[in-house]
Amino acid sequence: MLYLSQTNYNKMENKNQSEGMKRREFLQTSAVFAASALFLSLSGTKVFGALNGAPKGISIPTVKLNNGIPMPMVGFGTNTLGGDICVQSVSDAISVGYRLIDTAKVYGNEEFVGAGIKKSGIKREELFITSKLWVDDSGYENAKKAFQTTIDKLGVEYLDLYLIHRPRGDVKGSWKAMEELNKEGKIRVIGVSNFEPDQLDDLMAGAKIKPAINQIETHVFFQEHKLYDALKKVKVQMEAWSPFAAGRNGIFSNETLAGIGKKHNKSIAQVCLRWHHQRGVVVIPRSTQKAHMIENLGIFDFKLDELDMKTIATLDLNKTQFPEWS
């Protein structure tokens, strides 16, 4: 896998953003907004927080992680967001009901995410805040310092989730530091991102605390069945950092997904997120548009049937849509 510095990472992400991946449109605007105000009770799930300011009736189910802590199954991603846009987007996302907020040191926006959280006026304990340790900060001492910098920038005293962003550098030294921070109560949950099964096995072989999360690229075009099964087996929660494949491969104009959406009176985005949800995968879609944020929460009042799931399975290309990371 390509090794990138933080500077090169940010340049690449800004380029991807400027290329203008096509954003989805509502199938039927009135139906979507009506749907976003409903909630379908899901057996065996709980809801996260009192969603002040959210459309009436919206509740986000949680999944119980392997350490017993509940995590919202739909959150808000912030990659490529910066400045005032990031501040406002985070505040807007919280206002419509999101409680899981995801960022990372390498995104270069932790201060703005923190400002958005503060602007929202929501109590810290109602939120589930995630950040990630970048490759340049790997190792025991470096990880401790990087974590402190992260919470200082965010303006919080602890993180709900901290991830090793990529399986590079001194992973075991980083994990030891994170285990200690977890025991000290500074991180409620620790996990990894972009780890393959063998890399995860190697980490767990010497770990005192099992990772609770593996945040990866997964979407309808890269369904990651092998990794999905492997994580299920070891009870590590899968989280999708790219539930829409960043708009690549024409996902928002895909005829198969559009057909399923029409059947349920839903948008392609909602079909994709519902597909993830029925597989038990946590998702963190990103948007700067409040209408799209609301749309992304309108996935709990319908269910994809067996034929829908089988049809979506045929879309799997079994390869990354982000070759720049290969």
Secondary structure, 3 states (H helix, E strand, C coil): CCCCCHHHHHHHHHHHHHCCCCCCCCCCHHHHHHHCCCCCCCCCCCECCCCCCCCCCCCCEEEECCCCCEEECECEECCCCCHHHHHHHHHHHHHHCCCEEECCHHHCCHHHHHHHHHHHCCCHHHCEEEEEECHHHCCHHHHHHHHHHHHHHHCCCCEEEEEECCCCCCHHHHHHHHHHHHHCCCEEEEEEECCCHHHHHHHHHHCCCCCCEEEECCECCECCHHHHHHHHHHCCEEEECCCCHHHHHHHHHCHHHHHHHHHHCCCHHHHHHHHHHHCCCEECCCCCCHHHHHHHCCCCCCCCCHHHHHHHHCCCCCCCCCHHHC
